[in-house]
Amino acid sequence: MIRLIIIIILLLVSLLAVFKAFEYYMWMFAIIATEFSWFFILLTLIALGSGYYSGKYQLVGTILGLIALMLFASPIVRAYVVAGSLKQNFSNAFGPGSTIINGDNNHAPFSFRSLFAGSKTVNAKQINYVSYPDGTTLSMDYYPSQIVGNRACVIIVHGGAWNKGDNKQLPELNSHLALIGYNVAVINYRLAPKYQSPAPLDDVNAALIYLKKHAATLHIDTNNFVLFGRSAGAQIALLAAYTMHDKSIRGVIDYYGPADMVWGYSIPSSPLIMDSRQVMRDYIGGSYEQVPEKFAASSPLEFIDHESPPTLIIHGDNDVLVSPEHSRRMNEKLEQNGIKHFLLKLPWATHGFDFNLNGPGGQLATYTVERFLNTVTK
């Protein structure tokens, strides 16, 4: 009986690998279930093996366990499917040779062995990059490139629904990018509701000014900046990239960001997960009915034109906080304007899938980010 109960619990968890979470804590658990799926595969195998020869409920427990096992394995299987065409698809978008790094085109976008890989850490330096008249001082964590010389700089804008979070989030990718030769500046910005749009946009501009001014000390190639944002941070990064018209911004990376604020307000997320309309009202300064022009002005989609920088979009189809429809609309608008871009869709992944850099989503995203950066900063 205990074996059956354990297997039923595992089966319920495994459903998060294929179905969207319906509640906030279930969403958080979905990240673990999909990006650490190997761990649950191991648990399920142990549960299947234990008590196998006990007669009562043995058959039903085994059947349910095998179903759970298949569901937990599905992110890994689907990652291999995505990986199978990723090189060619990216090459189609950015041209022949765009998947080659340091003369090597053999690196696999995903491998089972890498699920268990460790990660190295680069120490970051905290830098205050701007002080405002109201006494607010903003800082960045600066990860210097581990390759000598003046190198491109990636400016990362954290997520957190515009009202929380900081630049300490998900530091593993920061170190990874520094190790392969990029300077990484992870900024804090002013948060809602005290500060509203476009205050964070001004903060990105202030960070860019600081980094250019101190480029010699920080060993930055001032012709090569890339903006990178997650979730709410992606909205800020995209808006900055498309409105600042700065030729030194060579590209922008969007991880599951809200790109169409007007549409996003009209189709809110489930209140069991997040009151997205209230979040947007706090950030923009009112409802769409009150300030429609501010919603349009905060929508990166509205500012895409023929001179927009190359764009990388990464989004999970099971995202329950920011609908993948935002990225589909972005992809379409970029296509219409002839901008080099690539949309990496992860069928099993939810919001925040990159919590595990070595998970199925984390591996595929990192592979694509590396090649995007290598292409746009040459």
MIKERO-605298 format. One record per residue (C-alpha): x, y, z; residue in one letter. Coordinates in steps of 0.02 Angstrom, whole numbers, plus 50000, padded with zeros to 5 digits. Layout:
XYZA
...
//
This chain:
500005000050000M
501435012150042I
502235008349874R
500605012649785L
500395029049880I
502175034349838I
501925029949655I
500275039549647I
501155054949720I
502535053349592L
501245051449453L
500385067449507L
502055076649506V
502485069449335S
500925077349261L
501815094149280L
502995088549142A
501585089249015V
500195099949088F
500235118149142K
500275121749327A
498655129149395F
499325136849556E
500845147049610Y
501735133549712Y
501315120449582M
502175131649453W
503735132249560M
503685113449580F
503475111549391A
505195119349366I
505965106049477I
504955091749400A
505485096149223T
507255102949241E
507795090149372F
506785076149294S
508215063749308W
508045064449497F
506195059849487F
506575046149363I
507755038749493L
506435040349630L
505145031949521T
506315017649479L
506655014949665I
504785015249701A
504455002849562L
505814991249626G
505314991849808S
503934979949855G
503804973549677Y
503474955849734Y
502134960449859S
500504954349786G
499254967449839K
499104982449720Y
500704976549635Q
500034977249457L
499134993849471V
500635001649558G
501794995549422T
500685002249283I
500525019349366L
502395019649400G
502805016149219L
501665030349165I
502525042049288A
504215036149224L
503755040349044M
503095057449093L
504655061749193F
505725056049046A
504745066748922S
505725083048949P
507345073748912I
506625065148759V
505895081448693R
507535090448727A
508395078148612Y
507055081348481V
507305100248491V
509195097948490A
509085087548332G
508585102448225S
509265116848330L
510925118748239K
510115119248069Q
508715130748123N
509915143148202F
511025142448049S
509515146047939N
509145161448044A
510905168648061F
511825161347914G
513125147847879P
514455146648012G
513385154348148S
513445138348252T
515345137248245I
516295143248399I
518205143348399N
518185132548244G
517115119248329D
515395114448267N
515285097748355N
514625103148524H
512925095048554A
511505106648604P
510945093848734F
511685078448814S
511085067148953F
512805067049034R
512775086049052S
511245084649165L
512465080049304F
513825092749261A
514465105049389G
514775123549364S
516225135349396K
516045152049482T
516785168849436V
516855181749576N
515865197449539A
516295215149591K
514885226249655Q
514885243449573I
513735258149606N
513315264549433Y
512095278749462V
511435290049601S
509815299549581Y
509315316149663P
508055307249777D
509505297849857G
509255281449764T
510885272949717T
510895258049600L
512225244649590S
512775231249469M
513715214949493D
515125214849367Y
515845198249310Y
517445201549213P
517855191249060S
519085177449098Q
519885179948927I
521145193948916V
520785209448812G
519365221348780N
517835210348765R
515975212048728A
514835215748876C
513155207848915V
512005218649021I
510765207549116I
509115213949184V
508325202849318H
506515197249328G
505265199049469G
503645206649402A
504465224049405W
504145225149592N
505405213249671K
506975203349640G
508775208949621D
510355205549524N
510815190449631K
509575179549537Q
510195164549436L
512055168749442P
512655152649358E
512455159249181L
513375175249228N
514915165249277S
514765154049125H
514735168849005L
516225176849093A
517195160549078L
516925159848890I
517485177748863G
516085190148897Y
516015203949025N
514355202849117V
513525217449206A
511985212149305V
511035227749357I
509805232449491N
508455244449437Y
507105254849521R
505585244449567L
503705247149557A
502565253549625P
503675267649691K
504495269249522Y
503525266249363Q
503875264249179S
504975270849101P
506105272549256A
506945255549230P
507295260249050L
508235275549112D
509205264149229D
509775253249084V
510345268848994N
511285274649149A
512155257749161A
512655258848978L
513355276449005I
514355270549157Y
515055255349068L
515605265648918K
516395278849028K
517405265749125H
517705254148978A
519595255448987A
519625249849170T
518315236349143L
519095230148980H
517505232548879I
517385233548690D
516225248548679T
515585243348508N
514885227048576N
513485227248703F
512065214648713V
510525217148824L
509805201848910F
508235200749016G
507165187749101R
505285189749120S
504935207749174A
506775211149145G
506565205248965A
505215218348938Q
506435231549000I
507895224848897A
506855223548738L
506125240948760L
507865248148787A
508585239148636A
507185244848521Y
507015262948580T
508775268748624M
509395267348443H
511165264548506D
512255256148375K
513355248648511S
511885237548562I
512235223048446R
510815211848503G
509515208048635V
509045191748721I
507285188948784D
506935175048908Y
505035172948923Y
504665191548924G
503015200948904P
503195209848737A
501425215848705D
500805224548862M
499125229148783V
498715211248736W
499455204948900G
498275215949001Y
496775209748902S
497205191348936I
497805190549117P
498635175549197S
497695164749322S
497425173849487P
497945157849576L
499695160849507I
499845179749492M
498715194949481D
499545200649321S
498375215249293R
498785222649463Q
500635219849431V
500495229249265M
499475243349343R
500805245749476D
502185246249346Y
501335256749212I
500345268349324G
498535263549297G
497385251849204S
497335250749015Y
495705260349017E
496545274549113Q
498225275649023V
498135266348857P
499555276648785E
500725271048925K
500325252848891F
500785255348708A
502355264948758A
502875250448871S
502625237048736S
504265232348650P
503255225148507L
502685242648458E
504475248748427F
505145235148313I
505685242548147D
506905239048006H
508375245148112E
508035235048269S
509505224548332P
509565205548310P
508475196848437T
508495179948523L
506865174248603I
506735159048718I
505075153548790H
504285137948862G
502605132248795D
502015128048972N
502355145549039D
500915150449155V
501535167749205L
501955175449035V
501025167648890S
502075160948745P
500915171248636E
502005186348678H
503495177948596S
502475171948448R
501925189848416R
503705196048434M
504325182948313N
503025188148185E
503405206748200K
505275203848184L
504965193148030E
503905206847951Q
505295219547977N
506695208447912G
507655208048077I
508815193348108K
508055183848250H
507775166548321F
506385159348428L
506855144148532L
505265135548590K
505395122948731L
503805112248729P
503905105848909W
504635121248994A
503795133449111T
504255150949171H
505975151049252G
506525134749172F
508335141049173D
508405139249362F
509445123849320N
510785128549193L
511125109949162N
509305104749143G
508515100948974P
507925118848950G
509485126349026G
510655116848910Q
509705121248752L
509515139448801A
511355141348848T
511905133148685Y
510845145548587T
511395160648689V
513225156348662E
512995155748474R
511925171248467F
513235181148565L
514635174348458N
513705179348300T
513135196948345V
514735202748433T
515985197748299K
//
